[in-house]
Structures are given as C-alpha cells and as structure tokens.
C-alpha cells in the first residue's frame, strides 16, 4: 500500500489534520448535544483556528469558550465570535479594560470565584454604565480555581447579586480531574459526582430566589458522563475536535478517530533499539502521558514503541527487542499526549483528506496567553 502523498510532500515536524476525522468528531458531539438538550459551547483553546470555529458554528454551537481575553480578541477580529464565555478569573485593570472593550463587540460572560475577583469587575462595568454577565466557577474536584459547591456558592452568589454592573447567569465548572481516572467506571463516577454537585448548588440558589439560567460543565473526557446528570444545561468540550492520547486509552474511541497527528522524520538510528526524530519538546511538549501509558506521545506506526526522552529539537524513541523499527528518512505520525499546547506551538495546521494535502489553516490565537 502506498504511503499518503502528504507524508512526503510536507516538511517536518508539522501538525497534520485529517478533515474526514475532524468532521466526524464535530458532528458526533453536536448530535450528542442536540439529542440531550444541551447547549454546546466548545473551548477554542484546542484548535485556535478560524476555519474550525466556522465548522463548529455550522453545527449549531451557542457560542464559544476561551481561557484568555487574548484568544477571544483574536477570534473576534477574525469575525467568528459573537458570544463567548471567558472561563477564567480576569484580574487587573488592564485586563478588565480589555474585557469590557471586547464586550462592546460580542456578548461576553466571565467566570468569578470570589468577591475579590468580582468587585473590580463591578466597579469597572458601573463606571462605563454597562452590565457584565458572570458565572460562578465551582470546584467540583479539580482543586484549581473555583469555590466549593453548596453553601460557599450560595454565599458568593448573594454577594454578586448585590453588585451593580454585574448580572449572575449561573454556574460553571471544569471537571478535568475526571480525565485522570484509570478506568471507565472511575471516570464516570467522578464525572457524575461533579455534575450532581453542580445541579445541587444550582437548586440551592434557586430555593433562595436567585435565578440560575446556566449550569455549565466542561471536559472532553467526561463529556458523555457529566452531561447525563439531569439539570446540566451546557457543555464546553475542547479536545473533542481532534482528540489525543488521553482520549482513546479507555476504549470509547480508537487511535483511528484522532484527527491531528504530529508528522515527524527519523533523523538518526544510533542503536538497534533506538531512533531519533526531529520533533522534540518544542513540538510534542513535556505533557505527561495519561494513566496506563508511557512516553511523550503515541507512535501510530509502532504502538509498542516509547518516546522516552525529549530535548528541544530531538525526540528519542525506544523499541522493544526484536523490533525492526523505522529507517533514517522515514516519516512517522505521533498522537500527542495533550493536543492543546501542541497546537499553540505551531503557526499553521496542514489539512489533508483522503491522504492528499488540501491546504493550511493559520493558528490565529497562537501565543494569546494574556
């Protein structure tokens, strides 16, 4: 069987997106959201490209999620953003000013998890004669940002509804801790507990007369579990557009569903059990493997191989005894452990369909970390 033409055409290392796989992933998540009566608000930090955002809009998303104001600014400038949740605490006068300028162009909702975060937003919105939508971020187990479920959410909500310039829309969480589970049963259990904590907190607020329109959850690994809790209204998956090595380890999908791969070239075979490729930490990143796997990515052509070491521009692959392995000059494809930071390191994505190169997409929000 002949190798696809793009494997010899493209220079390496580069990111290759298979359009057929991408379209299938987008359609599957959109259909799931429709079937379960959920608003779909994908996270843009995974792909950072206008073309994929437009494809998601064609599938009926209600808006998008961004981590940083800079990401949202880039998509607004490209004309593909009209409604965005900034799922991040915005702190500091300069960032708040940018946030409110963005809100003049698109509908903006922003996360808060304390009075210290909410009060400056209130003052700034009031000074401009504007109203800013906010959601309370709830920590359902990740132990990162967010207020504890239950009474702590209620206490903060009581404070926020008294702040001029702010309108409380509801609650959000990122149940990313579920993705660290070792089994499907553990993942589903963690996801379900996160969803139940969100719904219980929302009901507590409603009993106190505080309206809650949005109960939003966000995690691709947990997307098909947290969202089955009655009362969840919105989902915010990100990596589903491509998937990565964290996605296929529990069996729901296989490597054949992963739409983005790193195309790399073998540049050295210094020993029978070792090869060196031209993709190092500046391409693959140091993100650790998911539970049950080893190495800095999954080698598609040699699934038993391990990318054991990275330096900036070198990746070292070790092969089991007796494995023939690739020759110098051979191209291989690697599924990243975590696709989001890998995309953020590149200027463009190379798009293929049916093994043929069809074009490039610019990563318009690359490096937008402010």
C-alpha positions as CSV (number, residue, x, y, z in Angstrom):
1,X,0.0,0.0,0.0
2,X,1.4,3.4,-1.0
3,X,2.1,6.0,1.7
4,X,-0.3,9.0,1.5
5,X,1.3,11.8,-0.6
6,X,1.2,14.4,2.2
7,X,3.8,12.3,4.1
8,X,6.5,13.0,1.5
9,X,5.2,16.5,0.5
10,X,5.2,18.2,3.9
11,X,8.3,19.4,5.7
12,X,8.6,18.2,9.3
13,X,7.9,18.4,12.1
14,X,4.4,19.7,11.4
15,X,0.8,19.2,12.5
16,X,-1.5,17.3,10.1
17,X,-5.2,17.4,10.4
18,X,-7.4,14.8,8.7
19,X,-10.5,16.6,7.5
20,X,-12.7,13.5,7.5
21,X,-11.9,12.6,11.1
22,X,-12.3,16.2,12.2
23,X,-15.8,16.4,10.6
24,X,-16.8,13.2,12.2
25,X,-15.8,14.4,15.6
26,X,-17.6,17.7,15.2
27,X,-20.8,16.0,14.0
28,X,-20.8,13.4,16.8
29,X,-20.5,16.0,19.6
30,X,-23.1,18.3,18.0
31,X,-25.5,15.4,17.7
32,X,-25.0,14.4,21.3
33,X,-25.7,17.9,22.5
34,X,-28.9,18.1,20.4
35,X,-30.1,14.7,21.5
36,X,-29.6,15.5,25.2
37,X,-31.0,19.1,25.0
38,X,-27.6,20.7,25.8
39,X,-26.2,24.0,24.7
40,X,-22.8,23.3,23.1
41,X,-20.1,25.9,23.8
42,X,-16.8,24.5,22.7
43,X,-13.5,25.7,24.0
44,X,-11.3,27.4,21.4
45,X,-8.0,26.8,23.1
46,X,-7.7,23.4,21.5
47,X,-7.6,24.4,17.8
48,X,-7.2,28.2,17.8
49,X,-8.2,28.4,14.2
50,X,-11.0,30.4,12.5
51,X,-11.8,27.6,10.0
52,X,-12.6,25.1,12.7
53,X,-14.6,27.7,14.6
54,X,-16.7,28.2,11.5
55,X,-17.3,24.5,11.1
56,X,-18.4,24.4,14.8
57,X,-20.8,27.3,14.1
58,X,-22.3,25.3,11.2
59,X,-23.1,22.6,13.7
60,X,-25.1,24.9,15.8
61,X,-23.0,25.9,18.8
62,X,-24.4,28.6,21.0
63,X,-21.1,30.3,21.3
64,X,-17.6,29.6,22.4
65,X,-15.3,29.3,25.4
66,X,-11.9,30.9,25.8
67,X,-9.4,30.8,28.6
68,X,-7.9,34.2,28.0
69,X,-9.1,37.6,26.7
70,X,-6.4,37.5,24.0
71,X,-7.9,34.3,22.5
72,X,-11.3,35.9,22.3
73,X,-9.9,39.1,20.8
74,X,-8.2,37.1,18.0
75,X,-11.4,35.3,17.1
76,X,-13.5,38.5,17.3
77,X,-11.0,40.1,14.9
78,X,-11.5,37.2,12.5
79,X,-15.2,37.7,12.6
80,X,-16.0,34.3,14.0
81,X,-17.0,35.2,17.5
82,X,-20.3,36.6,18.7
83,X,-20.9,35.0,22.1
84,X,-18.0,33.9,24.5
85,X,-17.5,32.6,28.0
86,X,-14.1,33.6,29.4
87,X,-13.7,30.6,31.7
88,X,-11.0,32.3,33.7
89,X,-10.7,34.9,36.5
90,X,-9.9,38.3,35.0
91,X,-7.8,40.3,37.4
92,X,-6.1,43.7,37.0
93,X,-7.2,47.0,35.5
94,X,-5.6,46.4,32.1
95,X,-7.3,43.0,31.6
96,X,-10.6,44.3,32.8
97,X,-10.5,47.2,30.4
98,X,-9.8,44.8,27.5
99,X,-12.6,42.6,28.6
100,X,-15.1,45.4,28.6
101,X,-13.9,46.6,25.2
102,X,-14.4,43.1,23.9
103,X,-17.9,43.2,25.4
104,X,-18.7,46.2,23.2
105,X,-18.3,43.9,20.2
106,X,-19.5,40.5,21.3
107,X,-21.6,39.0,24.1
108,X,-19.2,38.3,27.0
109,X,-19.7,36.2,30.1
110,X,-16.8,35.8,32.6
111,X,-16.0,33.5,35.4
112,X,-15.6,34.7,39.0
113,X,-14.8,32.7,42.1
114,X,-14.5,35.3,44.9
115,X,-15.6,38.8,45.9
116,X,-12.0,39.9,45.3
117,X,-12.4,39.0,41.6
118,X,-16.0,40.2,41.2
119,X,-15.8,43.6,42.9
120,X,-13.3,45.2,40.4
121,X,-15.4,43.9,37.5
122,X,-18.4,45.5,39.1
123,X,-16.7,48.9,39.6
124,X,-15.4,48.9,36.1
125,X,-18.7,48.0,34.5
126,X,-20.6,50.5,36.6
127,X,-18.1,53.3,35.6
128,X,-18.9,52.6,32.0
129,X,-22.6,52.4,32.5
130,X,-22.6,48.7,31.4
131,X,-23.7,45.4,32.7
132,X,-21.4,42.4,32.6
133,X,-22.6,38.8,32.7
134,X,-20.8,36.5,35.1
135,X,-20.9,32.9,36.2
136,X,-19.6,31.5,39.4
137,X,-16.8,28.9,38.9
138,X,-17.3,25.9,41.1
139,X,-14.5,23.5,42.2
140,X,-16.0,20.0,41.7
141,X,-12.8,18.2,42.4
142,X,-10.0,19.6,40.2
143,X,-8.6,21.6,43.1
144,X,-7.6,24.5,40.9
145,X,-9.8,27.7,40.8
146,X,-13.3,27.8,41.9
147,X,-15.5,28.0,45.1
148,X,-16.6,24.8,46.9
149,X,-20.1,23.5,46.0
150,X,-23.1,24.2,48.1
151,X,-23.2,26.9,50.8
152,X,-19.9,28.6,49.6
153,X,-21.6,29.0,46.1
154,X,-24.7,30.5,47.8
155,X,-22.7,32.9,49.9
156,X,-20.8,34.2,46.8
157,X,-24.0,34.4,44.8
158,X,-25.6,36.6,47.5
159,X,-22.7,39.0,47.3
160,X,-22.7,39.1,43.5
161,X,-26.4,39.9,43.0
162,X,-25.9,43.0,45.1
163,X,-23.0,44.3,43.0
164,X,-24.1,46.9,40.4
165,X,-22.9,46.3,36.9
166,X,-22.9,42.5,37.2
167,X,-25.6,40.0,36.2
168,X,-25.3,36.5,37.6
169,X,-26.2,34.0,34.8
170,X,-25.3,30.8,36.6
171,X,-22.6,28.3,37.4
172,X,-19.7,26.7,35.6
173,X,-17.1,24.0,36.4
174,X,-14.2,22.2,34.7
175,X,-14.3,18.6,35.9
176,X,-10.9,17.9,34.4
177,X,-9.9,15.7,37.3
178,X,-12.2,13.0,35.9
179,X,-9.8,12.7,32.9
180,X,-7.1,11.3,35.3
181,X,-9.2,8.2,36.1
182,X,-7.7,4.8,35.5
183,X,-10.9,3.1,34.4
184,X,-14.1,4.0,32.6
185,X,-16.1,3.3,35.8
186,X,-13.9,5.7,37.8
187,X,-14.2,8.4,35.2
188,X,-18.0,8.1,35.0
189,X,-18.2,8.1,38.8
190,X,-16.1,11.3,39.2
191,X,-18.0,13.0,36.3
192,X,-21.3,12.1,37.8
193,X,-20.4,13.4,41.2
194,X,-19.2,16.7,39.6
195,X,-22.5,17.1,37.7
196,X,-24.5,16.3,40.8
197,X,-22.6,18.9,42.8
198,X,-23.3,21.5,40.2
199,X,-27.0,20.7,40.0
200,X,-27.4,20.7,43.8
201,X,-25.7,24.0,44.0
202,X,-27.9,25.5,41.3
203,X,-31.0,24.2,43.1
204,X,-29.8,25.7,46.4
205,X,-29.5,29.1,44.7
206,X,-33.0,28.8,43.2
207,X,-34.6,27.9,46.5
208,X,-33.1,31.2,47.8
209,X,-34.7,33.1,45.0
210,X,-31.5,33.5,42.9
211,X,-32.1,32.7,39.2
212,X,-29.8,30.2,37.6
213,X,-30.1,30.0,33.8
214,X,-26.8,28.3,33.1
215,X,-25.3,25.1,34.7
216,X,-22.2,24.6,32.6
217,X,-19.7,21.7,32.6
218,X,-16.5,21.4,30.5
219,X,-14.3,18.4,29.9
220,X,-13.9,16.2,26.8
221,X,-13.0,13.0,28.7
222,X,-16.1,13.5,30.9
223,X,-18.3,15.0,28.3
224,X,-20.5,11.9,27.8
225,X,-20.9,11.3,31.6
226,X,-21.2,14.6,33.4
227,X,-23.8,15.8,31.0
228,X,-26.2,12.9,31.7
229,X,-26.9,14.4,35.1
230,X,-30.4,16.0,34.9
231,X,-30.1,19.7,35.3
232,X,-26.9,20.3,33.4
233,X,-27.7,22.8,30.7
234,X,-24.4,23.4,28.8
235,X,-21.3,21.5,27.8
236,X,-17.9,23.0,26.9
237,X,-15.6,20.3,25.4
238,X,-12.4,21.3,23.7
239,X,-10.2,18.4,22.7
240,X,-13.0,16.5,21.0
241,X,-12.3,18.3,17.7
242,X,-9.0,16.4,17.4
243,X,-8.8,14.0,20.4
244,X,-5.4,13.0,21.7
245,X,-3.6,10.2,23.5
246,X,-5.7,10.8,26.6
247,X,-8.9,10.1,24.7
248,X,-8.6,6.6,23.3
249,X,-7.0,4.8,26.3
250,X,-10.3,3.8,27.8
251,X,-11.7,2.3,24.7
252,X,-14.6,4.6,23.7
253,X,-12.7,5.6,20.6
254,X,-9.5,4.3,19.0
255,X,-6.4,6.0,17.5
256,X,-8.2,6.0,14.2
257,X,-10.5,8.7,15.5
258,X,-7.7,11.2,16.3
259,X,-7.8,13.9,13.7
260,X,-4.5,15.6,14.5
261,X,-1.1,14.0,14.4
262,X,2.5,15.2,14.5
263,X,4.3,14.2,11.3
264,X,8.0,13.7,12.1
265,X,11.1,12.4,10.3
266,X,13.6,9.8,11.7
267,X,16.9,11.6,11.6
268,X,19.1,9.0,13.3
269,X,19.2,5.3,14.2
270,X,22.2,5.2,16.6
271,X,21.3,1.8,18.0
272,X,19.0,-1.1,17.1
273,X,16.6,-0.3,19.8
274,X,16.7,3.5,19.4
275,X,15.6,6.1,16.9
276,X,15.8,9.9,17.0
277,X,13.1,12.1,15.4
278,X,13.1,15.8,14.5
279,X,10.2,16.5,17.0
280,X,11.3,17.4,20.5
281,X,9.8,19.4,23.4
282,X,9.2,22.4,21.2
283,X,6.8,20.3,19.2
284,X,5.4,17.5,21.5
285,X,5.7,19.3,24.8
286,X,6.5,17.7,28.1
287,X,2.9,16.9,29.0
288,X,2.9,13.6,30.8
289,X,1.2,10.5,29.4
290,X,-2.3,9.6,30.7
291,X,-2.7,6.8,33.3
292,X,-1.7,3.4,31.8
293,X,0.6,4.8,29.1
294,X,4.3,5.8,28.9
295,X,6.2,8.3,26.9
296,X,5.7,11.7,25.3
297,X,3.1,10.6,22.6
298,X,1.7,7.6,20.8
299,X,3.6,6.4,17.7
300,X,0.9,5.3,15.3
301,X,3.1,3.0,13.1
302,X,4.9,1.5,16.1
303,X,2.4,1.4,19.0
304,X,4.7,-0.6,21.2
305,X,7.5,2.0,20.9
306,X,8.0,4.6,23.7
307,X,9.1,8.2,23.1
308,X,11.3,8.1,26.2
309,X,13.2,11.4,26.1
310,X,12.8,14.8,24.6
311,X,15.2,17.7,24.2
312,X,14.3,20.9,22.4
313,X,14.5,19.5,18.9
314,X,15.1,15.8,19.4
315,X,12.7,13.0,20.4
316,X,14.2,9.7,21.4
317,X,12.1,6.6,20.6
318,X,12.9,3.2,22.2
319,X,11.7,0.0,20.6
320,X,11.1,-3.4,22.2
321,X,13.8,-6.1,21.5
322,X,13.4,-7.6,18.0
323,X,11.5,-4.7,16.5
324,X,12.8,-3.7,13.2
325,X,11.8,-0.1,13.5
326,X,12.0,2.8,11.0
327,X,14.9,3.8,8.8
328,X,16.6,7.2,8.6
329,X,14.4,9.4,6.5
330,X,11.2,7.5,7.3
331,X,8.1,9.6,8.3
332,X,6.1,8.6,11.3
333,X,2.9,10.1,12.9
334,X,2.6,10.8,16.6
335,X,-0.6,11.4,18.6
336,X,0.2,14.0,21.3
337,X,-0.5,13.3,24.9
338,X,-2.3,16.6,25.2
339,X,-3.2,18.3,21.9
340,X,-3.9,21.9,23.1
341,X,-0.4,23.0,24.0
342,X,1.0,21.2,20.9
343,X,-1.2,23.4,18.6
344,X,-0.2,26.5,20.5
345,X,3.4,25.9,19.5
346,X,2.7,26.0,15.7
347,X,1.9,28.7,13.2
348,X,-0.3,26.6,11.0
349,X,-2.1,23.3,10.6
350,X,-1.7,21.2,7.4
351,X,-5.0,19.8,6.3
352,X,-5.4,16.5,4.4
353,X,-8.3,14.5,3.0
354,X,-8.0,11.0,1.6
355,X,-4.2,11.1,2.0
356,X,-3.9,14.3,-0.1
357,X,-2.8,17.7,1.1
358,X,-5.6,20.2,0.6
359,X,-4.4,23.4,2.4
360,X,-3.2,25.1,5.5
361,X,-5.0,26.8,8.4
362,X,-3.4,29.6,10.4
363,X,-3.4,29.2,14.2
364,X,-4.7,32.7,14.7
365,X,-4.7,32.6,18.6
366,X,-1.2,31.1,18.9
367,X,0.5,32.6,22.0
368,X,-2.5,34.5,23.1
369,X,-1.8,33.8,26.8
370,X,-2.7,37.3,28.1
